[in-house]
Amino acid sequence: MDARPVHRFYRDRHKHGPWHTFRVQVEQTDLWVRADTDLSGRTHDLVLTYRRQILHYSRTVPAFLTALTPLPDDPLAPDIVRRMLDAAHKAHVGPMAAVAGAIAQAVAEGLTPYTRSVIVENGGDCYAAADEDLVVAIYPGEESPFRDRLALKLSAQDLPVAVCTSSGTLGHSLSFGRADAATILSQDAALADACATALGNRIRREDDLEPALAWAQSVPGVLGAVAVCGHRLAAWGRIELTVP
C-alpha cells in the first residue's frame, strides 16, 4: 500500500448543507465522512478496529495482502475479511482489491446508530446511506473529454448503495488495464470495489468497453457499471448519468 499523502481535490467540491463533514486518516486509510453530527471520534475508533482485524488476519495468512487472485473463504475470519474474500471470489481478483470499499461500508454501518444519514468516501470509493437524492461525480482525468461532465444520480429510494471507481491512468492503485474510469454500483461496497478493479483490468482500448461491461453484468450483486476509455463511454444497468 502507498502511504504518500494525496490531495483529494474532489472533496472540495461537495455541496454544503446542514450536516457535518470531517476527515479521518489512519496510515493508508483516508476517509471523508458526511453525517448529521461530528462523529470523527467514533469513526477513528472504527477505522482502527477494522484495520487491526485486517492486519491481524494478514499475519496469519500473509497472501491476503499480496494475492492477485481469490483466496479460499475462511469461516473463522472477521466479517470484514470474509466480505473481502467473497468479493474477490466473485470478481476474480485478490482480496485487497476490495479493501477500500469494505472499510467504507463497515465504518458507515458502524455510524448508522448515531446518524440519520451518512456518506463515507475512502480514496474515491463511496458508500452512502441517506434519505435524499445524491449526485456522485466520476473523474476520468484532466485530458478526458468527459472531465467535469460525468456523474451518477442516485435516487434516495435506491440507497444505501456503493459507488466504487478504478483507473488505469490515474492514482496509485494497481490496474492491469488502461481505463480512464471503471465504476461499479452495488449495495455491497467490497464487491463494488473488487469489480471496479476487475472491470478496469479488462479495458486496454476503447473496443474493450462493451465486452467488459458484459462481464460486469454477469456478476451477481452488481447493479450497474460505467466505463470510460479515451473518447468513448459505455454504461449498463441501474445507471442515471448526469453532470456534477
Secondary structure, 3 states (H helix, E strand, C coil): CCCCCCCCHHHHHCCCCCCEEEEEEECCEEEEEEECCCCHHHHHHHHHHHHHHHHHHHHHCCHHHHCCCCCCCCCCCCHHHHHHHHHHHHHCCCHHHHHHHHHHHHHHHHHHHHCCCEEEEECCEEEEECCCCEEEECCCCCCCCCCCCCEEEECHHHCCEEEEEECCCCCCCCCCCCCCEEEEEECCHHHHHHHHHHHHHCCCCHHHHHHHHHHHHCCCCEEEEEEEECCEEEEEECCCEECC
